[in-house]
Amino acid sequence: MDLNPNHFASYGLNSSVIAKLPNGEVASGRVSWLNSQSMQLELNQCLNPTDLLELRVELQGLDETVYIQAAVARSRPPAQDRLASTIVRIIDMPLQDKELLERWVEDHSFGGTSSNPGSLLSLSSARRGGGRSSVREGLRQALQLHESKS
């Protein structure tokens, strides 16, 4: 997958992740940071370099996850009372998930949904086929706003 390394990046995410390991077992943890080529995971299991993983990453604020295929680049065993730290390289992800992840990261870089509640609706509706007008209308209804007549 040819990804532009500067296309998106986010740090301090703390998003939940589930990793399906090569032996079929499942590890869980969180994403510390990501860019369009790699990500750092903090997992409850130590992995080996070159392990191939299937990841489901939670997008906080949405009832959505993205699917990512990745390979372990580096892994460090856990320190006392900590999770194992792993850097993975993104190998592939579905285009729809990549687009959703990019929009989600962009939303977080501009202050997140707490500063712009319309962005959360826009992300969620775009994934389900809604348009901007339906997002605006839904937001107006939720906030009990009415269009001013000019």
Secondary structure as UniProt FT lines:
FT   TURN            5..6
FT   STRAND          9..20
FT   TURN            22..23
FT   STRAND          26..35
FT   STRAND          38..43
FT   TURN            49..50
FT   STRAND          52..59
FT   TURN            60..63
FT   STRAND          64..76
FT   TURN            80..81
FT   STRAND          84..92
FT   HELIX           95..109
FT   TURN            110..111
FT   HELIX           112..115
FT   HELIX           117..127
FT   TURN            128..129
FT   HELIX           132..143
//
